[in-house]
Amino acid sequence: MFGASSLAGFSLSEQDRHHGRYTLVNVVECARRCIE
């Protein structure tokens, strides 16, 4: 999941990467509140 290699040569496009970052915003915010 977090490694440098992927299965069958799959690679994310830049749009996929931006979408992934956007979907993690809620998780990061929740973790920030828990830490506080």
C-alpha positions, 0 to 999 in steps of 0.5 A: 500500500505504501511501498514504492512498487506497484502491481502489474506496472500500475501507476497513478496519474497526477489527477489520481494523486490529487484526488487521493490527497483530497480524500485524506483531508478528513482523516488528517483533520480527525487525527489532528483533533485526536492528538490535540 
